Amino acid sequence: QVQLVESGGGLAQPGGSLNLSCAASGSTFIVNTMGWFRQAPGKGRELVATMKHDVPVNITDSVKGRFIISSGNRENTVWLQMNDLRPEDPAVYYCNAQSRAGAMVIYAFWGPGTQVTVSA
């Protein structure tokens, strides 16, 4: 099992920034992919950005140039630096950790989520 704990969510003004952090513990040796998803009210959960072996591999078009994903501590921690926050960014942001073999997800773990609100 892998446990994930997010932090750093909260309220930001439009154009402002927040930095989300996710710390993984437990059997982290099985994890090779970590990332962030988000879910806005009434919408499905969508991928924001992911990293594999500390290399960014996916980032959704709507946040390119504004959000930066990074990791450290041999994939035990992943951050999401969110800049130029916009009205379409508010959501619950979830940390995700996976053990993947190619395109196959063998294990997937989720954090409880952290709320991001953008308001003047």
C-alpha positions, 0 to 999 in steps of 0.5 A: 500500500502507498499512502498519499497526503496532499497539502498547499491548496486554498484560496488564490486570486485570479492570476495568483499562484499556489504550490501543491505538495504530495508526500508518498509513504509506505511501499513507494518502491513500487511507484514509477508514476506520480501526478495530479488530477482534478475534479470540478463540481459536476465534472469528471476527474481529469488529468492535470500532469504526471511524471514517470521516473522524475520526468514530466510525461503528460500535462493537459493543454489547459495548464501548459505554460502555467503549471509546473510539475516536479518531483524529488526524493526518488518519487516520494514527493511531487509538487504542482506549482500553479501560476496564473490561476484562472476561473476554470482552475478551481477544483479538488486536486488529487495526488495519484501514484501508480505502478505501471508496466508500459500502458498497463496500470498495475496499482493506483493510489489516490490522496484524499484531495485538496481544494483549490479556489480562485476568487477575487 
